[in-house]
Amino acid sequence: MSGLSQALERELVLAEGADLARRGDYEAAVALLEPDSAGDPARLDLLARVHAQSGDLVAADAAWAAVLALQPDNSAAEAGRRVIAKVHSGRLQRRPVRRYLLTAGAVVLIGGTIAGGVVLTTRQPPPPVVTAAKSDDGLRAELDRLHGQESRDATAAKEREERLKQLAQTLAAPGVSTKAGSDAVTVSFDRSLFSPNATTPNAAGRAVLTDWAPVLKGQSIRVTVIGHGVAVPGGPASGGSTVSLARASSAARVLAAESGLPLTAFAVSSADQGADSARTVTLEVRPTGA
């Protein structure tokens, strides 16, 4: 599965988990969110809120602790763990109340302190009366908002993936390989474009660039041209070189002239030094706004 497909799958899981929690099906929400949650702060945070909603504060605390291990400055996880710690210390009492969910970073006060499906009230008599209806409305609105945002993110990710796939097909040509990534299409040439130590394309290399460049015409794109050089014995193998940067610059000028795109549509960069076959450039082509 590609990185973009994995990101899309993640957004869909979050959206479905939020929807299950909104409907009160906490067991199904936990079963969906818990697998593969390690290393994903957003998934762990939603899992913590679902656990708290169902009254399992131990599991909620563990999930928020995992969030903080990944993001030590996550204020939502810190707030959730502080409230749970007060419950465990006896400073706050709890009474189960159905259909509440601790929103990210918020401790809701309605006649008491509500945290993840548990009403936390002080020991000072008399205990306040909690009205669930008003909080249910707030919970539904929050989960509807989250569900809508996750759905929009998933749709946008799918549209971006399709746009990059179509661009990769458009840029493909004999002697040229294309690959759609998460935010750009990588274009590589099957042969070297430069003679040893040269910084401008040789006749064959210039012909390759000239023949391919017309596929760029009319495209709303930004192109990063990455120059490659050969590792020199005894020299550095990383950090790029002036030769590879000069190759990127000369290739960008050829591509701009032959495609009709302004030179400002091209950026240049230098890759680390490679093998002798690396006397070439690669391109990263991004749709404008992607």
C-alpha positions in Angstrom: 0.0 0.0 0.0 1.4 3.4 -0.9 2.0 6.2 1.6 -0.9 8.2 0.2 -3.2 5.2 0.3 -2.2 4.5 3.9 -3.0 8.2 4.8 -6.4 7.9 3.2 -7.1 4.6 5.0 -6.2 6.3 8.3 -8.5 9.2 7.7 -11.4 6.8 6.9 -10.7 4.8 10.1 -10.8 8.0 12.2 -14.0 9.2 10.6 -15.7 5.8 11.1 -14.5 5.6 14.7 -15.9 9.0 15.5 -19.2 8.1 13.9 -19.4 4.8 16.0 -18.7 6.8 19.2 -21.3 9.4 18.3 -23.9 6.5 18.0 -22.8 5.1 21.3 -21.2 1.9 19.9 -18.0 2.2 22.0 -17.1 -1.4 21.8 -17.1 -1.3 18.0 -15.2 2.0 18.0 -12.5 0.5 20.2 -12.2 -2.6 18.1 -11.8 -0.4 15.0 -9.3 2.1 16.5 -7.1 -0.1 18.7 -5.3 -2.1 16.0 -2.4 -0.3 14.5 -2.9 2.7 16.9 0.7 2.6 18.2 2.6 5.5 16.8 -0.5 7.4 15.6 -1.3 10.3 18.1 -4.6 11.2 16.4 -5.8 7.6 16.5 -4.6 7.2 20.1 -6.3 10.4 21.2 -9.7 9.4 19.7 -9.3 5.9 21.3 -8.6 7.6 24.7 -11.8 9.7 24.4 -13.8 6.6 23.4 -12.5 4.7 26.5 -13.3 7.7 28.7 -16.8 8.0 27.2 -17.4 4.3 28.1 -16.1 4.8 31.6 -12.8 2.9 31.2 -10.5 5.5 32.7 -7.6 3.1 33.0 -7.6 2.4 29.3 -8.2 6.1 28.5 -5.2 7.1 30.7 -3.0 4.5 29.0 -3.9 5.8 25.5 -3.3 9.4 26.5 0.1 8.4 28.0 1.0 6.9 24.6 0.0 10.1 22.9 2.3 12.1 25.2 5.2 9.6 24.6 4.9 10.7 20.9 3.9 14.3 21.5 5.1 15.5 24.9 3.4 18.9 24.4 -0.1 17.5 23.5 -2.3 19.7 25.7 -5.4 17.5 25.2 -3.7 14.4 26.5 -2.3 16.3 29.4 -5.7 17.6 30.4 -7.3 14.2 30.2 -4.6 12.6 32.3 -4.9 15.3 35.0 -8.6 14.8 35.4 -8.2 11.0 35.6 -5.4 11.4 38.2 -7.8 13.4 40.4 -10.4 10.7 40.1 -7.9 8.0 41.1 -6.6 10.1 44.0 -10.0 10.5 45.5 -10.1 14.2 45.1 -13.0 13.8 42.6 -15.9 11.4 42.7 -17.4 9.9 39.6 -20.9 8.8 38.5 -21.4 7.1 35.1 -23.4 9.2 32.7 -24.1 7.8 29.2 -23.4 9.6 26.0 -20.6 12.0 26.9 -17.2 12.3 25.3 -14.3 14.4 26.4 -13.6 16.7 23.5 -9.9 17.3 22.6 -8.3 19.5 25.3 -11.6 20.4 26.9 -13.0 19.7 30.3 -16.7 20.5 30.1 -18.4 21.9 33.2 -22.1 21.2 33.5 -23.1 21.2 37.2 -19.8 19.4 37.8 -16.7 18.3 35.8 -17.5 15.9 32.9 -14.5 13.8 31.7 -15.0 11.1 29.1 -18.3 9.8 30.1 -17.8 10.3 33.8 -19.2 13.1 35.9 -16.5 14.2 38.3 -17.9 16.2 41.3 -16.2 17.6 44.3 -16.9 16.2 47.8 -18.5 19.5 48.8 -22.2 18.9 49.5 -24.7 19.1 48.0 -23.6 17.4 44.8 -24.8 19.3 41.7 -27.5 17.9 39.4 -26.3 17.0 35.9 -28.6 17.4 33.0 -27.6 15.1 30.2 -29.7 16.5 27.4 -27.7 19.7 26.9 -24.4 17.9 27.0 -25.7 15.3 24.5 -26.4 18.2 22.1 -22.9 19.4 22.5 -21.4 15.9 22.1 -23.4 15.3 18.9 -22.3 18.7 17.5 -18.6 18.0 18.3 -18.7 14.5 16.8 -20.6 15.6 13.7 -17.9 18.3 13.3 -15.1 15.8 13.6 -16.8 13.3 11.3 -17.4 16.0 8.7 -13.8 17.2 8.8 -12.4 13.6 8.6 -14.7 13.0 5.6 -13.6 16.2 3.9 -9.9 15.3 4.5 -10.4 11.8 3.1 -12.1 13.2 0.0 -9.3 15.7 -0.5 -6.6 13.0 -0.1 -8.4 10.8 -2.7 -8.7 13.7 -5.1 -4.9 14.5 -4.7 -4.0 10.9 -5.2 -6.0 10.7 -8.5 -4.6 14.0 -9.7 -1.0 12.8 -9.2 -1.8 9.4 -10.9 -3.2 11.3 -13.9 -0.2 13.6 -14.0 2.2 10.6 -13.9 0.4 9.1 -16.9 0.6 12.4 -18.8 4.3 12.8 -18.2 5.3 9.2 -19.1 7.1 8.8 -22.4 9.6 6.3 -24.0 12.9 6.5 -22.2 11.3 8.3 -19.3 9.9 6.7 -16.1 7.3 8.4 -13.8 6.1 7.5 -10.3 3.3 9.2 -8.4 4.3 9.9 -4.7 2.4 11.5 -1.8 2.8 15.1 -3.1 4.7 14.9 -6.4 5.4 12.9 -9.5 9.1 11.8 -9.8 10.4 11.8 -13.4 13.6 9.9 -14.2 15.5 9.4 -17.5 16.7 6.0 -18.6 20.1 7.3 -19.8 22.8 9.7 -18.7 22.3 13.2 -20.0 25.8 14.6 -19.4 29.4 13.6 -20.4 31.9 13.1 -17.6 32.6 16.3 -15.7 30.3 18.3 -18.0 27.7 20.7 -16.6 25.6 21.1 -19.8 23.8 18.2 -21.5 25.6 16.5 -24.3 23.9 16.2 -27.8 22.1 13.0 -26.9 21.0 14.3 -23.5 19.8 17.6 -24.9 17.7 15.6 -27.5 16.1 13.6 -24.7 15.2 16.7 -22.7 14.0 18.5 -25.9 11.8 15.6 -27.0 10.2 15.2 -23.6 9.7 18.8 -22.6 6.5 19.4 -24.7 4.5 17.2 -22.3 4.8 20.0 -19.8 3.0 22.6 -22.0 -0.1 24.0 -20.5 0.3 22.2 -17.2 -0.3 24.1 -13.9 2.8 22.7 -12.2 6.0 23.5 -10.3 9.1 21.5 -11.3 12.1 20.8 -9.1 15.1 19.7 -11.2 17.6 17.7 -9.1 21.1 17.3 -10.5 23.2 14.2 -9.9 26.9 13.9 -9.9 29.5 11.2 -9.7 31.3 10.5 -6.4 34.9 11.5 -6.6 37.5 9.2 -4.9 38.5 10.7 -1.7 35.8 13.4 -1.9 32.5 13.7 0.1 29.6 11.4 -0.9 26.9 13.6 0.5 25.8 17.2 0.4 25.7 17.5 -3.3 28.2 19.3 -5.5 28.6 22.4 -7.6 28.7 20.1 -10.7 25.3 18.5 -10.0 23.7 21.9 -9.1 25.0 23.3 -12.4 23.6 20.3 -14.3 20.2 20.9 -12.7 20.3 24.6 -13.7 21.3 23.9 -17.3 18.6 21.2 -17.6 16.0 23.6 -16.2 16.8 26.2 -18.9 16.4 23.6 -21.6 13.1 22.4 -20.2 11.8 25.9 -19.8 12.7 26.9 -23.4 11.2 23.8 -24.9 8.0 23.6 -22.8 7.0 27.2 -22.9 6.8 27.4 -19.1 8.5 30.4 -17.5 11.8 29.7 -15.8 10.2 30.7 -12.5 8.2 27.5 -12.7 11.5 25.6 -12.1 13.6 25.2 -9.0 16.9 23.5 -8.9 18.6 21.3 -6.3 21.6 19.0 -5.9 21.4 15.3 -4.9 24.1 13.4 -3.1 26.8 12.0 -5.3 26.2 8.6 -6.9 27.7 6.1 -9.2 29.0 6.8 -12.7 25.6 6.1 -14.2 24.2 9.1 -12.2 25.2 11.8 -14.8 21.6 12.9 -15.1 18.8 14.9 -13.5 15.6 13.8 -11.9 12.5 15.9 -11.6 9.8 16.3 -9.0 6.7 17.7 -10.6 3.9 19.1 -8.3 0.5 20.3 -9.4 0.1 23.9 -8.4 -1.6 24.0 -5.0 -0.8 20.3 -4.2 
